[in-house]
Amino acid sequence: MSAGLYRDVDPTLPWMGASSLGPRRLTREAAVAVMACADPLALALMLAYARSYAAALGGVVQGSAAAVALGLLGHRREAAFAAAGAGLSALVVVEARRRARQWESVIGARLASLPADGA
């Protein structure tokens, strides 16, 4: 999915993906902008984008695989570095998903409120 697709539908929606740790931190202003959106298509695309964040998940997989392979080859120090890299990547994934869940909550709340607004 194109990252800016939801903004192509509604350019007033905030850009959520501008951080090395995945989505930007959700601000009050961004939440207000999401809650002001009346376009269910734009909101659904934004929600799909928020759910697509996996951040550094590739680093977790690659670091873990490298740690196992290096360990089996007897390269303990290199295996330890690879495992540490995988651990750091996992922390990035956790933070990215935490931030994305905040965005998802606001978007979901707005989508749930649309029928009550008559939109």
Backbone as CSV, one residue per row, in Angstrom:
resi,resn,N_x,N_y,N_z,CA_x,CA_y,CA_z,C_x,C_y,C_z
1,MET,0.845,-1.165,0.000,0.000,0.000,0.000,0.892,1.230,0.000
2,SER,0.505,2.189,-0.802,1.237,3.451,-0.822,1.052,4.170,0.503
3,ALA,2.158,4.660,1.048,2.126,5.291,2.362,1.232,6.513,2.403
4,GLY,1.176,7.267,1.314,0.395,8.497,1.321,-0.992,8.348,0.737
5,LEU,-1.432,7.128,0.488,-2.716,6.907,-0.169,-3.872,7.552,0.585
6,TYR,-3.907,7.431,1.887,-5.002,8.027,2.653,-4.974,9.549,2.548
7,ARG,-3.789,10.134,2.414,-3.676,11.593,2.271,-4.035,12.034,0.862
8,ASP,-3.940,11.124,-0.115,-4.411,11.447,-1.463,-5.923,11.602,-1.450
9,VAL,-6.600,10.822,-0.622,-8.057,10.898,-0.511,-8.468,12.109,0.323
10,ASP,-7.779,12.348,1.435,-8.071,13.498,2.296,-6.764,14.127,2.768
11,PRO,-6.311,15.191,2.089,-5.032,15.815,2.437,-5.008,16.491,3.802
12,THR,-6.162,16.646,4.444,-6.184,17.266,5.773,-5.761,16.296,6.867
13,LEU,-5.724,15.007,6.547,-5.303,14.018,7.546,-3.810,14.156,7.811
14,PRO,-3.388,13.964,9.055,-1.963,14.097,9.387,-1.145,12.936,8.841
15,TRP,0.104,13.211,8.545,1.042,12.184,8.091,1.557,11.455,9.324
16,MET,1.358,10.157,9.387,1.764,9.427,10.588,3.149,8.808,10.485
17,GLY,3.696,8.679,9.291,4.949,7.965,9.151,6.152,8.843,8.913
18,ALA,6.633,9.504,9.922,7.788,10.387,9.729,8.812,10.241,10.849
19,SER,9.060,9.016,11.281,9.981,8.807,12.386,10.784,7.537,12.142
20,SER,12.003,7.516,12.622,12.819,6.306,12.484,12.265,5.158,13.319
21,LEU,11.398,5.455,14.259,10.784,4.413,15.090,9.376,4.074,14.610
22,GLY,9.109,4.295,13.335,7.786,4.001,12.808,6.935,5.247,12.812
23,PRO,5.678,5.122,13.186,4.798,6.287,13.161,5.290,7.375,14.114
24,ARG,4.980,8.608,13.747,5.268,9.701,14.667,4.436,9.482,15.922
25,ARG,4.843,10.119,16.984,4.018,10.081,18.195,2.701,10.783,17.904
26,LEU,1.636,10.216,18.403,0.321,10.815,18.214,0.228,12.077,19.072
27,THR,-0.104,13.186,18.434,-0.270,14.444,19.155,-1.750,14.773,19.263
28,ARG,-2.059,15.703,20.125,-3.447,16.145,20.277,-3.950,16.718,18.956
29,GLU,-3.116,17.494,18.276,-3.507,18.113,17.010,-3.816,17.051,15.946
30,ALA,-2.992,16.008,15.907,-3.224,14.934,14.949,-4.525,14.201,15.272
31,ALA,-4.776,13.953,16.549,-6.013,13.280,16.949,-7.228,14.127,16.597
32,VAL,-7.143,15.436,16.797,-8.243,16.338,16.448,-8.494,16.304,14.942
33,ALA,-7.417,16.289,14.149,-7.567,16.234,12.694,-8.229,14.933,12.257
34,VAL,-7.834,13.819,12.858,-8.453,12.528,12.526,-9.933,12.553,12.908
35,MET,-10.236,13.075,14.089,-11.631,13.105,14.543,-12.492,14.057,13.709
36,ALA,-11.866,14.984,12.982,-12.622,15.914,12.133,-12.891,15.333,10.749
37,CYS,-12.223,14.261,10.394,-12.377,13.672,9.065,-13.732,12.983,8.939
38,ALA,-14.418,13.255,7.825,-15.731,12.645,7.598,-15.699,11.635,6.467
39,ASP,-14.529,11.345,5.936,-14.419,10.434,4.800,-14.036,9.037,5.278
40,PRO,-14.977,8.092,5.265,-14.668,6.746,5.763,-13.608,6.036,4.923
41,LEU,-13.520,6.330,3.627,-12.498,5.703,2.794,-11.104,6.156,3.237
42,ALA,-10.917,7.444,3.426,-9.623,7.962,3.865,-9.250,7.384,5.227
43,LEU,-10.224,7.306,6.120,-9.959,6.764,7.458,-9.609,5.279,7.393
44,ALA,-10.316,4.537,6.549,-10.033,3.103,6.411,-8.639,2.887,5.838
45,LEU,-8.246,3.699,4.857,-6.900,3.589,4.298,-5.848,3.963,5.330
46,MET,-6.137,4.965,6.138,-5.208,5.374,7.193,-5.064,4.261,8.232
47,LEU,-6.177,3.638,8.576,-6.140,2.531,9.534,-5.333,1.359,8.974
48,ALA,-5.520,1.066,7.701,-4.744,-0.011,7.079,-3.256,0.309,7.102
49,TYR,-2.921,1.555,6.854,-1.514,1.963,6.892,-0.956,1.826,8.307
50,ALA,-1.713,2.239,9.305,-1.257,2.126,10.699,-1.035,0.663,11.069
51,ARG,-1.874,-0.207,10.574,-1.736,-1.630,10.897,-0.593,-2.299,10.141
52,SER,-0.072,-1.636,9.118,0.988,-2.247,8.314,2.373,-2.059,8.910
53,TYR,2.494,-1.296,9.985,3.815,-1.037,10.547,4.404,-2.292,11.167
54,ALA,5.537,-2.691,10.641,6.309,-3.787,11.246,7.692,-3.286,11.633
55,ALA,7.994,-2.037,11.277,9.251,-1.376,11.629,10.448,-2.243,11.294
56,ALA,11.255,-2.580,12.258,12.521,-3.285,12.029,12.375,-4.791,12.180
57,LEU,11.213,-5.316,11.819,10.995,-6.748,11.993,12.009,-7.578,11.207
58,GLY,12.438,-7.082,10.048,13.459,-7.788,9.276,14.748,-7.919,10.054
59,GLY,15.080,-6.893,10.851,16.281,-6.950,11.675,16.198,-8.015,12.742
60,VAL,14.997,-8.236,13.254,14.800,-9.286,14.259,15.036,-10.654,13.623
61,VAL,14.441,-10.862,12.464,14.574,-12.149,11.782,16.023,-12.384,11.352
62,GLN,16.608,-11.386,10.712,17.981,-11.554,10.231,18.974,-11.698,11.377
63,GLY,18.820,-10.892,12.417,19.720,-10.983,13.562,19.619,-12.311,14.272
64,SER,18.395,-12.808,14.405,18.199,-14.102,15.062,18.800,-15.229,14.236
65,ALA,18.542,-15.197,12.931,19.093,-16.238,12.049,20.622,-16.191,12.050
66,ALA,21.160,-14.982,11.997,22.617,-14.844,12.000,23.201,-15.341,13.321
67,ALA,22.526,-15.025,14.423,23.027,-15.474,15.728,23.068,-16.997,15.803
68,VAL,22.017,-17.639,15.313,21.982,-19.107,15.330,23.074,-19.673,14.429
69,ALA,23.166,-19.147,13.207,24.158,-19.665,12.260,25.576,-19.457,12.782
70,LEU,25.854,-18.262,13.274,27.193,-17.979,13.790,27.503,-18.825,15.027
71,GLY,26.500,-19.023,15.859,26.690,-19.870,17.037,27.009,-21.298,16.658
72,LEU,26.313,-21.815,15.659,26.580,-23.179,15.202,27.956,-23.318,14.571
73,LEU,28.438,-22.217,13.996,29.771,-22.239,13.395,30.883,-21.980,14.412
74,GLY,30.489,-21.746,15.673,31.469,-21.537,16.719,31.945,-20.104,16.879
75,HIS,31.311,-19.175,16.227,31.683,-17.762,16.328,30.831,-17.100,17.413
76,ARG,31.185,-17.355,18.648,30.362,-16.907,19.776,30.248,-15.386,19.880
77,ARG,31.352,-14.683,19.718,31.312,-13.224,19.853,30.429,-12.606,18.777
78,GLU,30.603,-13.057,17.533,29.788,-12.544,16.435,28.315,-12.911,16.640
79,ALA,28.072,-14.110,17.146,26.701,-14.536,17.424,26.078,-13.645,18.489
80,ALA,26.859,-13.272,19.484,26.352,-12.383,20.539,25.999,-11.016,19.980
81,PHE,26.831,-10.491,19.078,26.528,-9.202,18.451,25.259,-9.297,17.600
82,ALA,25.111,-10.376,16.859,23.917,-10.558,16.037,22.673,-10.665,16.919
83,ALA,22.786,-11.374,18.022,21.653,-11.499,18.951,21.313,-10.151,19.566
84,ALA,22.329,-9.363,19.891,22.085,-8.027,20.444,21.392,-7.146,19.415
85,GLY,21.800,-7.256,18.158,21.137,-6.503,17.088,19.688,-6.904,16.932
86,ALA,19.430,-8.198,17.044,18.049,-8.679,16.960,17.228,-8.138,18.131
87,GLY,17.845,-8.099,19.308,17.149,-7.568,20.482,16.825,-6.095,20.338
88,LEU,17.769,-5.323,19.834,17.512,-3.898,19.609,16.416,-3.693,18.565
89,SER,16.455,-4.499,17.516,15.409,-4.416,16.495,14.046,-4.745,17.088
90,ALA,14.006,-5.711,17.978,12.736,-6.078,18.622,12.193,-4.913,19.438
91,LEU,13.073,-4.176,20.111,12.618,-3.005,20.866,12.037,-1.941,19.945
92,VAL,12.628,-1.768,18.766,12.101,-0.815,17.791,10.723,-1.263,17.310
93,VAL,10.568,-2.557,17.069,9.269,-3.087,16.632,8.209,-2.831,17.701
94,VAL,8.554,-3.076,18.941,7.605,-2.869,20.037,7.179,-1.396,20.100
95,GLU,8.129,-0.492,19.993,7.813,0.944,20.039,6.972,1.372,18.837
96,ALA,7.322,0.875,17.658,6.554,1.219,16.461,5.119,0.725,16.579
97,ARG,4.936,-0.494,17.064,3.581,-1.032,17.217,2.819,-0.275,18.309
98,ARG,3.501,0.153,19.364,2.836,0.920,20.418,2.308,2.231,19.851
99,ARG,3.144,2.902,19.080,2.717,4.163,18.476,1.597,3.936,17.466
100,ALA,1.743,2.900,16.652,0.720,2.611,15.646,-0.616,2.295,16.307
101,ARG,-0.597,1.593,17.422,-1.848,1.264,18.127,-2.558,2.528,18.616
102,GLN,-1.802,3.544,18.999,-2.421,4.804,19.403,-3.157,5.433,18.221
103,TRP,-2.511,5.467,17.075,-3.164,5.987,15.870,-4.405,5.141,15.542
104,GLU,-4.252,3.825,15.591,-5.371,2.928,15.284,-6.565,3.199,16.188
105,SER,-6.317,3.474,17.450,-7.407,3.720,18.395,-8.196,4.969,18.028
106,VAL,-7.487,6.028,17.672,-8.177,7.275,17.314,-8.940,7.096,15.997
107,ILE,-8.303,6.452,15.030,-8.965,6.228,13.741,-10.202,5.351,13.928
108,GLY,-10.059,4.289,14.716,-11.199,3.405,14.985,-12.331,4.126,15.692
109,ALA,-11.993,4.997,16.630,-13.025,5.754,17.326,-13.777,6.659,16.363
110,ARG,-13.034,7.279,15.432,-13.695,8.152,14.475,-14.569,7.341,13.525
111,LEU,-14.065,6.228,13.039,-14.881,5.382,12.159,-16.147,4.912,12.859
112,ALA,-16.026,4.569,14.130,-17.196,4.101,14.878,-18.215,5.229,15.094
113,SER,-17.739,6.460,15.127,-18.650,7.574,15.376,-19.293,8.121,14.113
114,LEU,-18.812,7.744,12.954,-19.360,8.296,11.702,-20.857,8.053,11.534
115,PRO,-21.372,6.827,11.744,-22.816,6.641,11.562,-23.634,7.511,12.532
116,ALA,-23.143,7.722,13.727,-23.863,8.561,14.695,-23.894,10.011,14.242
117,ASP,-22.877,10.414,13.459,-22.824,11.787,12.949,-23.684,11.956,11.712
118,GLY,-24.120,10.842,11.136,-24.891,10.913,9.907,-24.029,11.066,8.675
119,ALA,-22.718,10.855,8.828,-21.823,11.024,7.676,-21.866,9.815,6.779
